[in-house]
Amino acid sequence: MSMNFRLALMAGVMLIPATCLAQALPAPWGVATEVHQSYDGQKVVYDADSPTPDKLRSVIDRASYLSRMNGANPFDTRVVVVVHGEALHAFARQNYAEHAELMARAQSLSVGDVVEFRICAAGARRRGYAPEDFHGFATVVPMADAEIVRLQQEEGFAFMR
């Protein structure tokens, strides 16, 4: 028997007991149970200040999924994404070529009046942007923090980061 064959055989023998053991012993807490839950009428505000397109995409995807979980009903479900910080660059019209796919996704979500995008004017000014520098599917609000607080206190929105 060659040395390589013996090593491979020993490795295989050593793996078998561990594999069998893992399958034979249950996890100490059992397995999770799935709850089938329906959602409707939720009002949620997402805080979107991510400096990277991937993180911003994650927020947009979560907002989209939440909208769908609520039946995407514009009469009783509202999802607002408040955009500020470094995320403002992705929503600036001058950066469209760099963020075209992400902005097309955001715009498509805004069509059904369930998901809205609100831009922070204070943060935009600090970065040299004016309201007309952003895509037309978004609205510009005076300040991101104030808008998030207003939505929570006055309109009963839940906060998501």
Secondary structure as UniProt FT lines:
FT   HELIX           3..24
FT   TURN            28..29
FT   STRAND          43..48
FT   HELIX           53..69
FT   TURN            70..72
FT   TURN            74..76
FT   STRAND          78..83
FT   HELIX           85..87
FT   HELIX           88..91
FT   HELIX           93..95
FT   HELIX           96..110
FT   TURN            111..112
FT   STRAND          115..120
FT   HELIX           121..126
FT   TURN            127..128
FT   HELIX           131..133
FT   TURN            136..137
FT   STRAND          138..141
FT   HELIX           144..155
FT   STRAND          158..160
//
